[in-house]
């Protein structure tokens, strides 16, 4: 067996001993090297593995944000296609959906309900709280204990659920309630039974460690893609990167759910991703998703799209195998 730095503590590839092939004319020695061996990626991942209620899901989820209108606001331009994507996701084996009541507003939650209710028993619907939208489509913090309770109740109402399986608290640095106050409210609602598992989103390394000291953190949703792995600063605020805390996630068996894995990476004209795409005759989007799946067994990609054609192309990325040499090239 061999190990890889991309897969900490995971023994993953069998090496077969190859004997020399001998005939009367020649001696042929066959060598196996890591550059010729395709890496094996797990197809499933377990959320809250150490809890009393672990959740095992297939290791390609779907992010619903793109199912909304322009500017992540309002109804989708093609509502029938949006509903079809959600139905096809379930048929294709996806059982992890990422949503938020501030997508739309309430648009993705209502689409999920319309397309999928009554929900499959193995479906994990993960929502987010901590933000809200104004009529001018701007994003604002909505993270006081009262705000969070209102958001949870709204998610329960629009999704027609009695308990939300997984909720991410999205941190917005320097705005609204202090981080610990917001997390206290999240864990309190977990005790009340409104939330099964608590996760965090857009957190710094220090915030993640603070949250873990307060209670069990099931998942982390941070910005992460091949061309943009560390914190991205913009006029709209910081998108905290997954690279800064991936080691904590791996050490504690906490899935990292990447957001903006394509949104920030694709415009950068990533020449290395382009080379891999050309090598395997796949799209650059598929190469990005494949890299995420190979980067760590604790990454749960949720690529989103409003196109059924692109959705089906994204699904195929789960079957793309990269080699150790490819991953070194993509460092």
N, C-alpha and C positions, 0 to 999 in steps of 0.2 A: 504494500500500500504506500501511497505518497501523500504528503500534505501540501497545502498551498497557503500562502499568506492571504489569498482572497477568501479562504474558507477556514477561519480560525477554529481549531479543535474539531474539524470535520475531516474524517478519513474518507476519501471519495473515489479514488481510481484504482482499479486492480491492474497491476502490471503482470503480464504473462511471460513466463520464462520461455525464451525462444532458443531452441537448440540449433547449432550449425547444421545447414543442409549440405550434405556431402554427396558428390557423385564422382565418377572416375575422372572427370575433366576439371572440376573446380571445387573450391571451398567458398561457400557463401555465408557470411555472418550477418544476420539481421539484427539491427539495433532498434530498440524502442527509446524514444526520447520524449520528454514532456511536450515539446512543440508539436508533435504529431498526435497527441492524445486529446480527444475532445473531453471537456469537463462535464461532469454529471451534475445537473442542478435539481434540487428537490422540487417536486410539483406541489407540495403543500407546505403550510406554515401554521404554527399554533400560537394563538393570541392568549395571553394570560395563562401560560403553560403551568405555572406553579400555583394557580388559584384553585378554588373548589369548582370553578366553572370554566375550564379551558375551552377555547373555540378553535377548531381546526378548519382552515379554509384553503381553497385552491389558490396557488401562488401566481395569480394574475387577477386583479380586481378591476373595477371600473369606476372612474370618477365622473360624477354626473354634472359637474359645473357647466360644461359646454352645451348642455341641453337647453339652456336658457336663451333669452334674446340677446341683442347686441349690448355689450358692456356688462354681461352677466346680469341682465335685468329684464324682467318681463317674460312674456311667453315665447316659446321657440318659433322660429319662422316656419318650420315644418313639423307640426305637432305629431302627425301620424308616424313620421320617421323616428322621432324621439321615442315614442311608445314602442315602436318596432325594435329599436336598439335595446331597450330594457328587456323586452321579452326574449330577444335573441341572446342576450347576455346570460340569462338563466338557462336557456336551452343549450348553450355552449359550455356550461359547467361553471360559470362565474358565480360565486356565492359570497362576494364581498363588494358592497356598494358604498361609495363615499358621497355624502350629501351635506346640506346645511339649509336651515330655514331662511338664511339670508341670500341663498341663490335664487334670485328671481324677482321678488321675494316669494318664498314658499313654493316656487314653481317646481323645482326638482322633487320635493317631497310629494307634491300632488301628482306629479307624473309617475313616481314610483308606486304610489297607492293605486292609481288608475290602471297601470300596466300589470301589476304583480299581486295585488291583494285578492284572496288570502295568500300570504307569503309562504314560500317553501320553508320547511322546518329548519333547513340548514343555512338559510340566508342570513348573513350578518349585515345589517344596515347601520353604518357608522355615520353619525352626524356631528356637526361642530356648533359650538356656541362661543360667544365672546365678541361677536361683531353684529352689525346691523347696517341697513341701507337707508339713505335719505331719498326723497323724491327726485333729487338732482343726480341720482345714481352714485353718489359718493359713499365711501365706506367709513363707518364710525365705530369706535369701541362701544360695546354693550356688555360690560363685564362686572358690574356690581352684583352682589348676591341677589338682589331683587331682579336685576336684568337677566341673570343666568337662570333663575327659577322661571321667569316668564318665558324664556327661550325654550327651556326643557318642556314646559307645559305645551307650548305651541308645537314643538316637534312631535310630542305624543299625540296631539290632536290631529295634525295634518297627516301623519303616517298611520293613524288609527292603531296605536300601540299602547299597551299598558305599562311597558318598560322598554327603555332603549338599551339595546345590547351593548353598544360602545359609543361613547361621546368624547370628542376631543375638545378641550378648552384651548381656544386660539389666543395666544398672548399677543398683545399689542404694546410694545415697550413705551413707557412714559405717558400712557393715556389711561384714564379711568381709574378703577380700583387697583390697589397693590396686588401683585401676583399671588401672594400667600392668602390674601383675603378671598380672592376668586377661587383658589384651589380648595380652601376650607369649605366654600359653598358647594363645590362639586362633590367632595367626599361626603358632605352632609346629605346631599340628594341621593348619593349611592346608598347610604345607610337607610334612607327612607324607602328604597326600592324603586325609585324612578329610573335609576341608571344601574346597569349590571357592571360594566367595566368603565373605568376612567382613563382617558389618554390625554396627551397634550400636543399642541401644534404651534409651530413657529417659535420654538423656545431656544434659548441659549443653553450652553452647557451648564451654567450655574443654576438656571431655572429648572432644568431637568433634574439635577441633583437635589434641589430644594423640594420639588414635587415628590420625588422618590422617598425622601425622608418623611414626608407627610402621610403617604399612603401608597398603595400598589398602583403603579402606572403600567397599563396594559400595552399601549402603543405610543409611538411618537410620529407625528406627521410634520415633516419639515421639507423645505425646498431642496431638491436634489436631482441632478441630471449629470450626464457625462461632462458637458462643457461648462456647467455651473454647479459646483459642488459645495462651495463655501458661501458665506452670507452675501447676499446681493442687496446693495443699498440703492434706493431710488427716492424720488420726491414723494412717493406714496408711503414710504416707510421701509424698514428692513424686512427682507425675507431671510430668516435664519437658516443656514445651511445644514445639511445632514452630515457632511464630512466631519464637522467639529464634535459630533457626539455619536457617530456610528460605533465607535469602540465601546461606549457605555451600553448601547443597545445589544451588541453582540455578547458582551460579558454577562448581561443580565437576562438574556433571551427575550428581549423586547423588540418586536417587529418595528422597522422603520418604514413608514408609508410615505413615499416621495410625492410632493406636489410640485407643479411646474417642471416636471422632469423633461418635458418636450418644449414647453412654452418659452423658457429662457435658453435652452440649449440649441434648438433648431435654427434660430436666426444667426447664430455665431459662425456658420459655415465651418463646421468642425471637420478638418481634413482627415483626421484619424478615423472618425466614424465613417466618413465617405469612403475611405480605403477599405474598411471592413465590409461595408455595404457592397462595394464593387467586387470584392473577393468572393462573397457568397451569393451574389446576384439577388440581394434583398434591398429594401428601401432603407434610407438613413433613419427613419423613424423606427423601423424594426430593429436596426442595429443598436439604437439607443436603448430600447426596451430589453433587448438581449443582454446588453452590458449590465443593466441594473440587476437582472436575474442572476448573472454570473458574479457580480461584484461581492455579494454576501448572501448567504442563505437566510439572513434576517431582514432582507429587503422585500417588501410587498408592493410591487408597482401597481398603479391604478390609472393607466393612461386613459384620458378622456377624449371624446370626439362627438360631433353632432352628425357625422356622416356614417351611415351603415356600411358603406364600402370601406372606409378607413377603419372602422371598428373591426371588421372581419380581417383586414390586413394586420391590425395590431395583435389579434389573437394568435396569428401564426408565429409571432415572435417567441412565444412560449416553447416552440419546438425547435428553435435555432440553437445549435450547439457551437460554442466557441472553444478554442484551445487555450492552453496556458500561454502559449506564445502570443495569441491575439490579445489576451488580457494584459500582458506585459507591454505590448505595443500601445494599448489604450490607456496606460497609466498617465 
